[in-house]
Amino acid sequence: MHQNTIIGLGLAATGRPQYINIRSIQNAASPFKYHNFYQKGLNFITDAYQMGVRHFDTAPGYGIAEQLLLDWLSSKNDIPDLAISTKWGYTYTANFDPTAQQHEIKEHSLKKLEEQWTISKQLCPNLKIYQIHSATFETGVLENEAVLNRLFEIKQKYNLEIGLTTTGINQADVLKKAQNIKIQGQYLFTTFQVTFNIFDQSTFSICKNLISSNKKIIIKEALANGRVFPNQNYPYYRDTYQTLTALSKKYKVGIDAIALRFCIQAFSPYMVLSGASNIQHLRENLHALSFTLSQEDFIRLSKYRISPVDYWSERKQLSWN
Ligand SMILES: NC(=O)c1ccc[n+]([C@@H]2O[C@H](COP(=O)([O-])OP(=O)(O)OC[C@H]3O[C@@H](n4cnc5c(N)ncnc54)[C@H](OP(=O)(O)O)[C@@H]3O)[C@@H](O)[C@H]2O)c1
């Protein structure tokens, strides 16, 4: 069990102007300017580091996020206390165009792994965790011996942890399969990045089991892509919203901090990711580290879970904006 969960910063919304969330106002109100976007990203990473963030989670699928980190690191002397996790398997294809037909392409082949690793390895020595981006049964990646052997080689040579991220209704099944994969007598995967939040708690038991076998759990989508904030599009969450609002007043923090704190107290994961894309939201998210929900309030929140089928069908309806 990890006593001190850290909050890392996920760069999905920093490296590309459009990503999946509940916002209805399009970013494209003013024309996209690459230089401004790039500079804003660099400034955000600098500010986050100054505010104490010591882990950034990125991926080639997050537009220029890896490049931002590489450029930022190259402008500094060594930063040994900074850890980075990245992934492979998605290629960003939207080219900053909000009307793009396809924002990303998934490919879990050895060729894609080699191609993306060539870039990502430049993040060493700060790179600590290398993950399969959204491992599923459909892509066959957990049965692809060439890929698994190559990941093991990378793990050994660069002294990295190999992980995977999960998404969708069968996260728990994917985790169960992945946790048992061994190469040369060693477990290949030691970190697992999963969706867990007040609405989708389907990975609760498997995460507890993994933690008890000394594996690292990283929580993503802790704010359910923004669905934890009161929203008239989801009238059936009225009770959840009332409780979150009451707890936010009681603990004098935002609803975001209550929802993040819920994830921290669920099983003390290694890390919970903030998905903030501006410094004010990040600051509010970090308040989750400064208070504790009473046992009674934690239990109250845990009762708002919904079925993974309902959760993920609602998630599918969110758009890129
Ligand atoms: N398959 C995968 O591997 C995968 C999938 C999804 C995410 N992830 C990782 O997890 C990270 C976080 O996930 P996420 O971005 O999807 O989810 P999230 O944390 O559940 O939600 C982020 C949303 O919450 C909003 N928000 C945050 N703080 C707020 C505040 N104080 N007030 C109002 N709104 C606030 C953000 O708005 P603003 O943007 O306006 O701040 C954004 O719309 C990603 O960056 C990525 O690293 C991985």
The ligand as a Gaussian input file, in Angstrom:
#p B3LYP/6-31G(d) Opt

LIG

0 1
 N       -6.215000       5.708000     -22.456000
 C       -5.409000       6.466000     -21.775000
 O       -4.295000       6.114000     -21.585000
 C       -5.887000       7.766000     -21.197000
 C       -7.175000       8.215000     -21.477000
 C       -7.575000       9.389000     -20.884000
 C       -6.701000      10.062000     -20.048000
 N       -5.459000       9.617000     -19.803000
 C       -4.503000      10.345000     -18.930000
 O       -5.186000      10.857000     -17.809000
 C       -5.056000      12.288000     -17.774000
 C       -6.301000      12.905000     -17.139000
 O       -7.450000      12.486000     -17.807000
 P       -8.602000      13.387000     -18.428000
 O       -8.068000      14.680000     -18.870000
 O       -9.270000      12.598000     -19.472000
 O       -9.652000      13.451000     -17.320000
 P      -10.188000      14.150000     -16.037000
 O       -9.114000      14.538000     -15.090000
 O      -11.216000      13.187000     -15.601000
 O      -10.962000      15.455000     -16.533000
 C      -10.373000      16.582000     -17.022000
 C      -11.493000      17.608000     -17.245000
 O      -11.805000      18.218000     -15.991000
 C      -11.725000      19.624000     -16.123000
 N      -11.231000      20.230000     -14.871000
 C      -10.145000      19.885000     -14.160000
 N      -10.036000      20.659000     -13.034000
 C      -11.081000      21.519000     -13.063000
 C      -11.534000      22.549000     -12.192000
 N      -10.875000      22.853000     -11.060000
 N      -12.668000      23.219000     -12.517000
 C      -13.348000      22.902000     -13.659000
 N      -12.972000      21.944000     -14.539000
 C      -11.844000      21.244000     -14.237000
 C      -10.745000      19.862000     -17.227000
 O      -10.997000      21.133000     -17.787000
 P       -9.799000      22.036000     -18.374000
 O       -9.233000      21.275000     -19.525000
 O      -10.503000      23.279000     -18.770000
 O       -8.796000      22.226000     -17.254000
 C      -11.075000      18.706000     -18.183000
 O      -12.197000      19.040000     -19.001000
 C       -4.785000      12.662000     -19.217000
 O       -4.152000      13.895000     -19.374000
 C       -3.876000      11.512000     -19.630000
 O       -2.567000      11.710000     -19.184000
 C       -5.049000       8.465000     -20.366000

